[in-house]
Amino acid sequence: MRHLARTYLGLSLPLVVGTVLLSCTDAGLKLNIKEDIQYVDNKLGVTGQFCTGPSDEITFPVKLLIVADQSASLQCTDAGNNRLEALNKMGSELNHMPNVEFGVVGFASWSKVTEFTSNWSDAAESLDLAGGPATDYQGALSTVLRMLEMDMINAGPAVRARTKYVVVFMSDGIPEPRCKHGCDDGDELPDSLYGVCNTDKNIPDSVYVDMEGLCPDYNQPEQIVQKIQDIISLKEFYGVGALTLNTVLLFADAAEVEEVCPGVEQFGYVREEAMPLLQAMADEGNGTFRDVHISTDLDFLTFNYDSLEAPYVLSEFFAINTSIIPSEKGLLVDSDHDGIDDATEFKLSLNRQNPDSDGDFFSDFFELKFLSRGFDPTDGTVPAIGCDKKQDRDGDGLRECEELFLGTDPLLPDTDGDRLTDGIEFRFGLNPLEVDVYDDPDFDGLPSGVEVRAGTNPLVFDENKVVKDRVLYSVVGGEPNEDSIKCYDFSAQGLSLNVPLPSVDGTTIKGLNRIEFYAQEEPLQMAGSRGRIWKACVEARYLGDTFKDPPSGRIEDLTPEYFVEIQDFDPDKHCMQLGASDAGVTGP
């Protein structure tokens, strides 16, 4: 910024103009121009590197849904109930894995649902071994579709983005009944056993749950495959982490079946018909088909039940100087980083070096904002209820008592998931409960999130300032290493400095600016999932005009070890300090 002072022979400008117009002489009027140029060099640039953490298992649910054929024919193919032994073996092993939940859809002519539970024993109680008529594939798959969709809706976007659904469909035969459209299928598909394909009677809602209309197609291969496609489409529609459908054919030798159920000869050909259909179902479900001899193989349920694993990538990076407040009057000093400028604190008799002047564990900024709600930053006895949760466990800059009042999550630094922490949003007048970073409350054509990152005020019309004086970022990522750790070289240029006050006890010196860096990493290809927020800090000194430390205005070694997870960050321990002493930089 430059100030150009001009002196016109000691006269004011209007008088000069009048003198020129009224003068009768032709002598030229000479202007004696003096230039007093003052350079203000208050900009800082920071470069460094941030590295993500290694790939993690995302510790959110693996939901296993067993779709179990419970038709009467299994009393012949699996008279020893070996399938139940295999299921219980699997369940007892998976019970020891964190975040695994179990659900069951048992089917015959009906479909019975057991909602997801973390205890396999609770789910296993619904496995009915008595058996029922028919093997209604289509009805069972329709039930699976509804059950999964309802569970995804109830889970919410953040949870379902990390959830892995594994469906295992088990049967010993082909779907029955198989109806063709129309009531004239005659001898081609006799329906004397079930009596639903060629009837104009109403079918109860409790059986053949997907059969609609009079004499419809039902349990045809193309319908069953379409149901699988509908189930798998839930993954993209609801942003689910993973969804697979696996199939298992349970079979027994014809001699074994004949010994248990004399005269039942159809099992010799059912296997040959069932195999291609169940294989096609697994293919459509992006899963695995298994052909299992139920009397000898009890380890057929070893599918992949591990939690999702994904590498992390940098999703957000920006910096904020907490020692200044951008306003329509320019950059205001905020020596105690509480969100109130020093001049206002002095006017209100607040402590400009203490963010909580009255010591009641509500910040001055918080109490000033809610004066009409019974708060007072100068009186430690109000509000009368006081603050009994004084800590800030999520590291977002708000104490828990403040978060409880606001309705934000005291264990989640970014309640609304818009990549600005609750404390930053509150400081800048945004709503930490709503994704409002795309709003433009000051009507300057720039969304609030852009302004926060640019170092301007989202509530003040300052379009020209953003264009001319904004913070500029560059973030370039390298290739991940063998542990899926990816490092990013970054720079932030044009960070503004001002002249904060020194502390009374001498712990900080005059002109020390605190610039905080926020880096958020998220699991790759898991839209909507929350990652980790890391924080770093540098402190640079500025005393006005051209005096700053570092004199170059550049900090070039903000290395990965300075970044600390936000809930563990302590500025007194983790800031890179410049200008505080002749020692220069102190480590984290």
PyMOL commands that set and color helices and strands:
alter all, ss='L'
color gray80, all
select helices_A, chain A and resi 13-22+74-77+82-94+120-124+137-155+157-160+221-238+254-260+267-284+342-347+364-369+371-373+400-406+422-427+448-454+463-469+560-562+566-568+571-574
alter helices_A, ss='H'
color red, helices_A
select strands_A, chain A and resi 43-51+56-57+62-69+100-107+111-117+164-171+242-251+289-293+309-310+312-321+324-327+330-333+472-477+487-496+512-523+532-544+547-549+554-558+564-565+575-577
alter strands_A, ss='S'
color yellow, strands_A
deselect
rebuild
show_as cartoon
